[in-house]
Amino acid sequence: MKSIGILGVGQAGGNLAEIAASMGFQTALINTNQRDGTANTKVEKKFFVPGYNGAGQDRSIGLKAVNDHYRELIDFVKRSFKNTKLLLVAFSTDGGTGSGMSPLLMDLLLDQMPGVHIGAIAIVPDRNVLAGNRINAAACIEEVSKIEALSSVFLVDNDQLRKFNPQSSKHQIYLASNHQAIEAIKCVLQITKKSSFYGNFDETDLMNILSTRGVTIISSTTITDAKTTSDVSSKIQQSWLNSIFCPVESTGVIRAGLIYEGPEKMAKLINVPAIFERVGEPLELFEGTYISESDPTITTVLAGLAFPTRRLQVLEDFLEKNKDRLQSLVNKEQTQHYESQITWSSNLKARPQERKTGTISSKLSKYQR
């Protein structure tokens, strides 16, 4: 697991790094809030930006943290990852620290770590989040998409789990999404350690794929009950729609991996042109075949995909539909006031009684009848 490092930024990124650390990856985390980061006990290397106490979902605070401390941040990252070929910066797109810090930090690391590919694991919020989170996510993803020389961007889509588990709590969704995303990366990395007479998918193949600029997904499917080539292709294509990453929306795969594990008789049903018919055949395809008696499984890695416009449009449509109301709320914060209708009563204040003293004889005579 040492060839791929996971750098968590912000609370969500730290949680991803925590899971990655438990699976044997090199990890580190950066946060503006020490209280968030100390919960990630499995991540040993931590940097808490001095002078900050969280970002409060304000991306500008995360951005300022990088501007104020970029030298220390870059030095920390360089010290934390040794012999790493690919560094994946993990963060949530809709918060303050991770969303605000990560795009600029990745851009800087591309210049400061020339021998290391830099990519991202970016969490896309589900469609039920509020306006502020949607605004942050849209701005963050736009910035990430414009970073030149950035390697694979994995868009972890919380909506994918919500779709199949509508009754799950936020915590359950987040934990399961994070586990599945890191597990998918671990799965293909472990395959590179296997040996086969029929064609190996090695670490160089994987790094060639993951160094591709654009969106990347990893998916696996069993084909136990497949009877035809068409069945196999359909199952693989369905796995692209059901993975933990944003579903494939358009054609244009640049590099891909296709790994088969299982009995030899099922391998005969694999037809590459049929598999890639819907998304277009990739420029380069790296294959691995591992014959065993295990359930027949096909794992695919698709890299160089376009950012999923339709999925991201779901976040923005709500903002467009509520544009006037949201703008009114912003204006209201600056202009709202209350005018009292009883300004005349400002002089109606209780006054202390004035005590007048008199002689004893005058008091006595006052009560005479």
Secondary structure, 3 states (H helix, E strand, C coil): CCCEEEEEEHHHHHHHHHHHHHCCCEEEEEECCHHHHCCCCCCCCEEECCCCCCCCCCHHHHHHHHHHHHHHHHHHHHHHCCCCCEEEEEEECCCCHHHHHHHHHHHHHHHHCCCCEEEEEEEECCCCCCHHHHHHHHHHHHHHHCCCCCCEEEEEEHHHHHHHCCCCCHHHHHHHHHHHHHHHHHHHHHHCCCCCCCCCCCHHHHHHHHCCCEEEEEEEEECCCCCCHHHHHHHHHHHHHHCCECCCCCCCCCEEEEEEEECHHHHCCCCHHHHCCCCCCCCEEEEEEEECCCCCEEEEEEEEECCCHHHHHHHHHHHHHCHHHHHHHHHHHHHCCCCCCCHHHHHCCCCCCCCCCCCHHHHHHHCCC
